[in-house]
């Protein structure tokens, strides 16, 4: 231990320009989570899509009711 202190005393001080003589300590890095995929339920929760599907569905419903109950006159 005494030799280690004597060795350090003879070394010149480190500056920013000099690379560190010690190897960097490895740090455990957790892998980044993959981006969460968005499925069909996310797409259906969007207001413009829901409005479009409501309009199309109501047109189909009115057309079906019109055909089923014979509301046409010919």
Buried (B, 14 or more C-beta within 10 A) or exposed (E): EEEEEEEEEEEEEEEEEEEEEEEEEEEEEEEEEEEEEEEEEEEEEEEEEEEEEEEEEEEEEEEEEEEEEEEEEE
